[in-house]
Amino acid sequence: METNKRLKAQISAKGVHISVVSDGGYDDYISLTDIAKYKSEDPAATIQNWMRSRDVIEFLGLWETLYNPDFKPLEFEGFKARAGSNAFTLSPKRWIEATAAIGMHSKSGRNGGTFAHRDIAFEFASWISAEFKLYIITDYQRLKADENSRLSLNWNMNREISEINYRIHTDAIKEHLIVPELPKQYQSFTYATEADVLNVAMFGETAKQWRDSNPGMEGNVRDHATLQQLIVLSNMESLNAEMIKQGINRDDRLVELNRVAKEQMISLSKSAGAKRLGERNNSK
């Protein structure tokens, strides 16, 4: 788990502030160090004490077996065999290094600590206090609801912009390329052809070519596009509409649209890279 590539958030339970490293989904990592502070002034020792139990080792091993193809089962079996004995001790760092575990992340230093996948964090919280766990889950659910609300707002805004650009595009086709006297099936062909101009410029293939090469996938090529591709595609609809109004022929429009698609995808990639760099700098 690479915390420097994710968004840091915070939840609160019974006055304890708990850091969450979130990517906007539900594969979040929650600070075990912060949770342990509810019970002890020495959170590292509390976490290690929790990890001495055979039941805990079995739980961690099962989680890794389910979600981590690189998990080392032999090392896990060694820990499990010794767990529970008076002499057995285990730290998160030793567990991670020995088994290649991904369910926990441990970092030393001023801003360090131990983070664990929410499944594991909730299990640890249960060991700390069943009541405390419920408070954590309640505020975690609030956090996810807030994130979903923001994502929904952004999605709706993008959808509105896309619908406006789509209308501009189809209006330009109707006004400048459609001959009213033609039968409707020929008019539909014109709309489909212009849609494929955008598809070829953006994805390198027509809608039919995509369906033929992806027979087992539902929907169309745009349904499987990335957010960046959809943003560029929306911009291209507006640009293509302007070029149609100017009377530029289809072949020349395709060349220009493809150039713009490449240019804008590079710009969006750089913007995403800059955002991640800022997140890394802020996390130091």
N, C-alpha and C positions, 0 to 999 in steps of 0.2 A: 504494500500500500504506500503510495507516494503522496504524502500530505501536501507537498508543495505544488501539486497540480490540481488541488481541489479548493473549494471555498470554505473558509472557516466560519462557523456559526457558534451559537451558544444557547444552551437551555438552562433552566434553573429548577432545582428541586429542593424544597425545604431550606431555602436560603443558600444552597450550594450552587455555584456557577460551574457548569460542565461544558467543556469544549466539544464541538462536533465538527468533524471534517467531512463536508458534504459535497457531492457532485450534482446535487439537485434531484437525485433519485433516492432509492432506498438502500443502496449499498454504502451506507455511511459508516464512519468510524468514530467511536465515542471515547472520550478520555477515561480510562480506568483510574488514572492518577487522580483526577478530580472526583470521581465517585468514591475512591478510597478515603478521601479527605473527610467524608462524612463520619467515618468511623475512627480514624487515627490521624495523628500528626506525622506519621511516617508511612506515607502511602506505598512506597516501594516495598517495604517489609510486609504490608498488608496484602499486596498483590502476590508476593512470593508465598506467603502463608496459604493463600487461596489455592495456589497452583501445586501445593504439596499433596492434595487429595487425589486419590486414584480416580474417583468419579469425575473430577474436573479434567484430568488428563485424558480420560476416555471421551469426554464430551469434546474437548479441543481436537483430539485425533479424528473423531467422527466428522466434525465440521470440515476439517482439512481434507479428509478423504472424499467428501461430497463435492467440494468446490475447488480443490487445488490438485491439478494433475501432476505437479512436481513434488508433492508431499513425499517425505521419506518414511515409509512404514517401519523399517527395521529400527531406526532411531526412536520412533514413537513407541514401539514395543518395549524397547529398553527402558524408557522412562516409565511406562505403565507398570513394568515388572517391579520397579523399585519404589513406586509411589506409595505413600502412606507409612513408610518406615520412618523411624525416628531420625535417621541420618539423612533422609532424602530432602534435598532442597532444589528448587528450580526457579530461575528468573525468566522473564519474558525474552530477554536478549538471548539467553542460552537455548531456549525452546525454538526461537526463530532460526538461529544459526544452525542448530543441529538437524532440524526437520524441514527446513526451507518453508516454514509456515507463512501464510499470507493473511491469516485472520487476526494477527496482532502486529503492531508496529511499535518499536521502542527506540527512543532517541534520548541521548544524554545531553546535558547542558542546561543553560538557563531557561530556554523555551522548550525543553524536552519533556519527556513523559511517555507513558504507555497508552496507546490507543488500540482499540479492538473493534472488529466488526460489530454492528449493533446486536446481532444474535448473541455474541459472546459477552458483550457489555451488559446486556440485560440479565444474562446468567450470573455474572459477577455481582450485579446489583441485588439479585435475589439472595445471594450469600451474605451481602452486607446487611440488607433489611428488606423484607417483603414490602413493607409500607413505602420505604424509600424508592424501591423499584417502580411502584405504581405512580409516584410523583414524577419520576424520570420519564416513564412512558407517556404520561399525560402531556408533559411539556414538549416531548419529542414529537408527538402527534400534532401539537400546535405549530411547531416549526415546519413540519412537512405540509400542513395546510397552508401556511403562509407562502411557502415556496411554490406550491401548486397554483395558488392564486396569482402570483407574479408571472408564472409561466403561462397561465391561461390568458392573462392580460396581453402579454407579448404575442402569443399565438393569434389572438383575436385581432390585434393591430396589424400583424403581418398578413392575416387573411383579408382584412379590409383593403389594404394596399394592393394585394394581389388581385382582388376582384375589380378594383378600379382600373388597374393596368390591363386586365383582361378585357374589360369593357371598351377601353380606348383602342385596344388592338382589334377586336372584332368590329367596332364601328368603322375603323379605317379600312378594313377589308371590305365591309359592306358598301362603303361610300365610293371606294376607288377601284376595287377589283371585281366586285359582283355585278354581273349584267342582269338586270331585273327580268329580261325576257327569257333567260335560261331556265330550264326545269330545275326544281329544287334539289334533285340529286346532284346536279352539276354545281350548284351553289355550295352544297355540303362538301363536295370534293375540294372546292377552293379553300374553305375554312380549314379542312383537314390538311391540305397541302401546306398552308401557312403555319399551322401548328407544327408540322414536321420540319419546316425550315428552322424553327426554334429548337426542336429536339436534336436535329443534326448539329446545329451550331453549339449546343450545350453538351449533349451526351455522345455525339458522334454516330447516331443511328436514328432511324425513323421509329415510330411507335410499333409498326408491324415487325421490323427487324428485331426490336427488343422482345416482343412477344414470342417470336420464333426462336430466339436464343435463350429464352427463359420460360419454357412451357409449364414449369411447375409453380411459378409465382403468380399470385393474384394481383389484380390492379394493372397499372401501366407504369411506364418508366418514371413518370413524375411522382407516383406514389412512393417510390423507393429512393427518391433523391435526398440528398443531405439538405440541411437548412441553408447552408451557403449557396448550394446550387439553386434552390428555390428563390432565394433573394435575387441572384443574378438573372434567373429566368424571368422574374417579374420585371426587372429593369429592361431586359431585352424586349419584352412585349411592347413597352412604351417606345423604345428606340425603333423597333421594326415598324410600328404604326407611323412614326414620323417619316421614315424612309419610304413607306408605301405612299404617303401623301405627296412626297417629292418626286414620285414616279421612278424611283430607282428599281432596276430590274432585279428579279429574284436571286440570280447567281451572285450579283454584286452585294446584295443585302446579306446573303449567307456568309460571304467572306468577311464582311464587316462585323456581323454578329458574332462570328467565331472568334475574331480578334478581341472584341469587347469581352466575351465570356472568359477567355484566358486571362485577360488583363484584370478583370474584376475578381476572379477566383484567386489570383495571386495576391491582390490587395487584401481580400478578406482573410486569407491565410496568414498574411503578415500581421493583420490586426489581432487575430486570435493568438498569434505568437507573442505579440506585445502584451496582451492581457495576461497571459500565463506568466510572462516574465515579471509583470507587476505584482502578481499574486505571490510569486516566489520571493521577491524583494520584501514584500509586506510581512511575509511569514518569518523572516529572519530576525 
